[in-house]
């Protein structure tokens, strides 16, 4: 009797179930990977486009930007200018894994090993996800967010709701705590608190402004009140959405809740920004390992294995720098290469490996070592800890320095003994999620005068803000704050302010 899980390209739900059961036995049973319970859903191309538009969430509140993204993605797909992902997986409990109905059976098996096992394990064990997301409650919270936005549109009008959401979305990147000062939001408690707040509908007057001294107060008393008020604000504050939600004097309770929803959604997606390369490396290693085991045991035939290898090599393909397809380092390629390299270092190390990685070289425990790495690191620290000279050589990595005014670039390090550590340090820094975002903080509020809000952007390596885009975003902040806004750009090394942008609040 044949041991094959399936034959040919066609799939049905019985084949999917048999394949998933075999894949789960290997991934969760033999390899010891920790996973949430899986919910597999087969969707069409249009449903995948809809998932793209809803930023990957199965439930999303209404906003015009969702329809815009759907129309744009659909146009590109219909014209053949872009393809669709073979799968999409949601960081939730149960983990929802979407697979495309157009996939062949081998594609479906690969996707199940990649997403339902690999991504699922990474979501569950990685500390960045565990500290910032609540997989048990996210789906209920998104359902609440959808209903809350719809209720607000009925009560206060679509335009009023859209104005708040537009402003909040413009500040999405500035709505995440990157310094780790606050604990992970408790989504279930947030939902209960929001419902209670909506029912009570208290006054929009903010007690914060009672700290502003009266006109007949003594000057010394005024200074004390001002210092106390500023201390209560917790300045400086990097999370602009959080500050506005808590302290904007003119926002109503429902408007504050909309800011909180956008902030919680931004926080939910932040770990994916910080762990993209590791996450894909984990998933690619899982599907490669599991599919090879299935082939070795005679559960998939040679034709299925050849199709898998073609698919796998396409996913981890790294174009050369002069290739028209080159757009940087492929996170699938580097992630998979580093994971396989760690496995090699654990089982068959060279003298070079023993020098660079004395703690893991030759320990004979590749899976345990990988599981610890997937749990404890994010992209930046993973590269800084585990990028080996061998991978640097395989990828022909070198470091360029841009000298600013000079018309030429300086080759600062190449893949040799003198350059390995500088290359590894530079590549790790490029995976720092905060490095690509401007360092902006709220630093002051004029408590006595016009309540002007003062922000500061610390400029590093001459990377100043775009003036037009800055004014547009500041108008959104001024809309939510209700008073004028000023943003000063300050040089990191000298502390000198060299540019200033401002915006005034319009009618809200």
N, C-alpha and C positions, 0 to 999 in steps of 0.2 A: 504493500500500500504506500502511495506517495506521501512523503512528509512535507511537500511543498505547501506553503501558506496560500499561494495563488499561482495562476499561470496566465500569461498574456497581459494585455494592457488594460482590459476592461475591469472595472471594480463594481462591487455591490456591497451592501451593508454587512453581509455575512463575512466577506473577505476582509473588510475593514476591521470587524470585531476580532477575527482570528489574528490578523497582523498586529493589532494593538495589544492583545493579550500576550503574544510572544515578545513584543518589544518591551512591554512593561515588566515581564518576568526577568528579562535581561537587565534593563535599566534600574528598576527599583529593587529587584531581587538579588541578582548576581553582582552588579556594580555597587549596590547599596546607596543609590541616589534617592534623596528625599523629594517627594513631589506632593502637590495638592491633588485632590481627586479631580480627574479630568472630565470635562464635558466637551465632546467633539461635535461640531456642527458643520454640515456641508452647505456651502453657499454658492451663489451664482456670481458672475463677474459684476453685475450691477450691484449686488449686495456687498461685494468687496469694495467697490467704489464708494458706496454709502458708508462703509466702515472707515475708509480713508477720510471721508469728509467729517465724520464724527470723532476725529483724532484717535481712532482705534477703540472707542468705548461702545459697547452694545446699547447703552442708554445715554442720551445727551440732551441737554436743554436746548431750546430753540434759539437760534441766532442767525442773522443773515449770512454770516461768514461760512456757516456750514453748507448752505446752498451754493455759495460762490465756489468753495473748494470742490464740491461735487461736480458742478458744471465744468470747471477747469480740468479736473482729472478725467471726466468722461470724454471731453473733447480730445484730449491728448491720447486717450486709449483708443477711441474710434478711428483716429487718424494714424494709428500705429506708431506714434511718437514715444510711447512708453508702454511697458508691460505692467502686469499686476503681480503682486507677491503670491507665492504658492500657498502661503499660510499667514495667519495672524493669531497671536496668542495674547490673552488678557491676564494681567497680574491680579488675579482674584482667587477666592476660594469658594466654590470650585473654580479651577482654572479653565477658562473657555478658549478652546482652540478651534479656529475657523480653517477649514480646508476647502479648496476650490473644486467644484464638481467637474471642471475640465481636466483635472489632473489624471494621469495614468495611475494604475495601481502601485507601481513602484514609486512614483512621486508621492502618493498618499502615505506609503510606508515610511519614506524618507522624512516627510513632514511630521509624522507622528513621533518619530525618534528625535527629530530636531526640536520641535516646539513642545509637544506634550510631555517629553522627558527632559530634554536639555534646558530649554528656557524655563520650564516649570521648576526644575531643581534650582536653577540660579535665582529665580524670584523668591523661592522659599528660604534659601540659606544665606544669601548675600546680606551683609550687615547694612549696606546702604539702603536696600529695599526694606529690610526689617525695621530700620530706625525712622524711615520717612513715610512708609505706606502701611495701610491696614487692609490686607487682602480679604479679611473676613467681612468687612463692612462696606467696601467701596461700591459694590453694585447697589446696595440699598441706599447709599448716600447719593449716587447719581440719579436714582429714581426720585428721591426727595428733591434734588436740585431741579430736575425737569418739571416736576409738579409745582415747585415753588416759583420758578420763573413764569410758568403759565398762569399761576394765580396772580402774580404781580402784574402781568400784562392785562388781565381782566380788571383788576382793581385800579391801576394807576395809568394804564395806557401803554401801548407797544413802544411809542417813541420815548417815553420816560425811561422804560426799562432798557431799551437799546442804548440810550445815551450813557447809562451807568456801565453796562456791559462793554460798550466800545472803549470807554476809558479804562476799565479794569483789564481788558485784553491787551491794550497798549502797554500796560505795566506788568504783564504776566511774568517776564523775566526778572522783574524787580519785586516779585512777590514770594520769593523763596528764601528761607533762612539758610545761608551757606556757612555761617560762622558756627552753627551748632548751638546757639544760645537757648533755643527752645526745643522742647521735646516734640516727638511725633504727634500730629493732631489726632485726637481720639474721635474718629469719624462718627461712631454711633452716638457719642455724647454731643458732638457738634450738631447732629441732626435733631436730637431731642431738645437741645437748647434753642435751636432756631425755631422749632415749632412753638415752643413756649413764648419766645420773644415775639413771634408773629401774632400770637393770640392776645398778648397783653397790650401791644402798641403804646408804649410809653411816649412821653414827650421827646421831641428831638433836641431839646436843650441839653447842652453838654456841661456837666458840673465842673469840668476842667477850668472853664473861664471864670468861675467864682474866685479863682486865685489871683485874677487881675486886680491890682489895688485900686481903691476908690480915688477920686481926684483930691480929696482932702486927707489922704493917708500920708504919714511921714515918709520921707525918702528912704530911710533905713528899713522901715517895714516893707516898703515896696520892693526893695532889693531882695529881702528875705523871701517874700512871696514869689518873686520871679524865679529865684533859684529853686525854690521848692517845686514850682510848676514845671520847670525844665527837668528837674530830677524825676518827676513823676512821668514825664514823657519818655524817659529812657534813651535820651539822645547821647551819641549819634545812633541812628537806626538805619540799617541797610534794607530792611523789608518795607518798602514804601507802601505797598498795599495794606500790610498789617497796621502801619502807623495811621493811614487814612481811615481804615475801618474803625480803629479805636478812638481816634482823636479829632477827626474832621468835624467842626462845630455845627455844620448845617445839614449833614446827612441824616436822613430818616432811618429808622430801624431796618426797614426792608432793603434800603440801599446798602446799608452796612452788611446785610446778609448776602447780597449779591457779590460784594467784594470778597467776603469770606469764601463763597463757593468757588470763585475764580482762583483765589489763593490756594485753596485745598487741592483743586485740580492741578494747578501748576506744581505744587509740592509732590503730588502723586507721580507726575511724569519726570521730575528732576533726576531720580536714580537712573533712568534710562539714558539720560544725557551723559551721566558720569561713568556708566559701565557698558557702553555700546560694544566696544571691542571685546571685552571679557565675556559678555553675555553671548555674543555670536560665536566666539571661540569655543565656549562651553557647549553650545548647541551643535556646532559643526563636529566637534570631537565625539559627542554622543551619537549623532547619526552615523558617523563614519565607523565608530566602534561597533555599534549595534548591528548595522547592515552587514559588516564583515563577519560578525559572529553568526548571523542568520545564514550567510552563504556557506561558511565553513561547516555548518551543521546540516546543510542540504535543505534548508527551509525556503530559500529562494534560489532560482536556477541561474545559469550563466548569463542568459539574456537579460534578466532583471538586474544582475550585478553590473553588467556593462552599461545599462541605462543609468544605474545609480552613479557609477564612476564618472560618466559624462556630465551628469547633473552636478555632482560634487565638485568636479574640477572647474565647472563654470562659475559656481558660487565663490570659490576661493581664488579665482584667477586675479592676478595682480598685473595690470598693464604697466609697461615701461613708461618712463617719464616723457618720452617723445611720442608715445602712442596717443592718437586722437581721443581714445577712451579714458585716458588718465585723468583722474580728478582727485588725486591724493592717495594715501595708503588705504587699501581696501580693509575695513575692520574685520571682515570674515577671514581674509588671508592672513593678516598678522595675528589675530586671535587664535586661529587654528594652528599656525606655525609655532607660536609660543607654547600652546598647550601640548602639542606633540613633542616639542623640545624638552619640556619639563618631564614628560613621560620617559624620554630617552635618557635624560640626566639621572633619573632615579634608577634606571635599569642597566644602562651601559655607558657610564660616564667616561670622559677622557680626562687627561691630566689637567687640561684647561678648565673643564667643568668642576673638578675637585678644588681647584684654586678659587674659582668664582663663586661656587655654591657648596661650601663644605657641609652645610647643614642638611642638604637633601641629596647630594651626589651619592649614588650607589645605595640608597636606603632600601631599595627593593619594594617600595610602597608608592607606586605612581598614582593610583586612584585616591589614596588617602591624602597624598600631597596636593593633588589637584583640588580635592574637596575643601581642604583648608584654604587654599589660595582663592577659590571661588567665594568662600564665605567671608574672608577677612579683607579683601582688597577691592579697589576700584581701578579704572584704567590707568590713572596717573601712577599710583603706588605699585600696581602690578608690573608695569613697564620698568619702573625704578628698581623693583626687587628681582624680577625674573628675566628681563631681556638679556640674552646671552650673546657673546661674541659670534657664535655660530649663526644665529638668526640675523645679526647685523650684517655678516658677510653674505648670507643667502639673499638678503634683500638689497644688497649693495648700498647700504645707507651711508650718507655722509652729511655733514653739518655745514650750512651756509650762513654767513653773517652779512646782513644788509647794513652798510656803513652810512646810510642816510644820504648825504649829499653826493657821495661818490657814485659815478656811473657804473661801477663794477661791484660784483659780489665777491666776498672773501670766503674761500674754502677753509673753514676753521678746523675741521676734523674729518678724517676718512676712516674706513673700516680697517684699521690696523691697531697695533698694541697701544699706541699713544692716543688713539682717538675713540676707543670703545666707550670709555666712561663719559666723555663729553657728549657723544652721540646719544647714549642712553639717557643722560640727564636732560638734554634738549628735547628728545622725543617724549619723555615723561611729562615735561612742562607743557608740551603741545596738547596733551590730553587733560590738562587741568580745565575743568568746565568753567571756572570763574575767569580764566585768562581771556576768553573770547568775549566776556561781558564787561561793560564799563563798570568801574568801581565807584558807585554813586551812593551817598548816604545823606539822610536828613540830619543836619547839624545844628539848626537853630530855628527858633520861632520868636517873632517880635511880639512878646506878650503884652507890652504896654501900648504899642501903637496900632498899626494897621493889620496886625496878626499875619504878617508876611512870613511865608515858609521859605527857609534857606536850605538849599541842597548843595552838595559839593561833589565834584568829580575829580578824582586823583588821576592825573595823566602820567602814564608810564610809557617810556620809549617813544614819546612824541605822538601817541595815538589819541588825538583829540576827537571830540564829538562832531558829527555832522550838524552844522548850524540849523539847517532847515528841518531836519528830522527832530532835532532837539526841541525846537519851538513847538512842533506839532505835539510831541509827547507832553511837554510842559503845559500846554493848554488843557490836556486831559487831566493832569494833576490839579491844575487850578480849578477845573470844573468840579472835581470831587472835594477839594479843600474849601472852596468857597471864597478864597481871598487870593491875593497876588502871590506869585512864585518867583524866586530867583535861583539860578543855578550857576555856581562859580566853578571854573576849571582851574585846578591848582597843580603845579608841577610837583611830582613825587619827591624829587631830590632837594629842591630849594624851598618848597612850600609857598612859592610866589603865585598869586592869582593873576592869570594873564587873559582870561576871557570870562564874559558874563552873559547869561541868557535869561530872559524873563518872560512872564506871561501873566495876564490878568484874568480874573474869573469872570465869566459871562453869566447871564441869567441861568439859574439852575431850575 
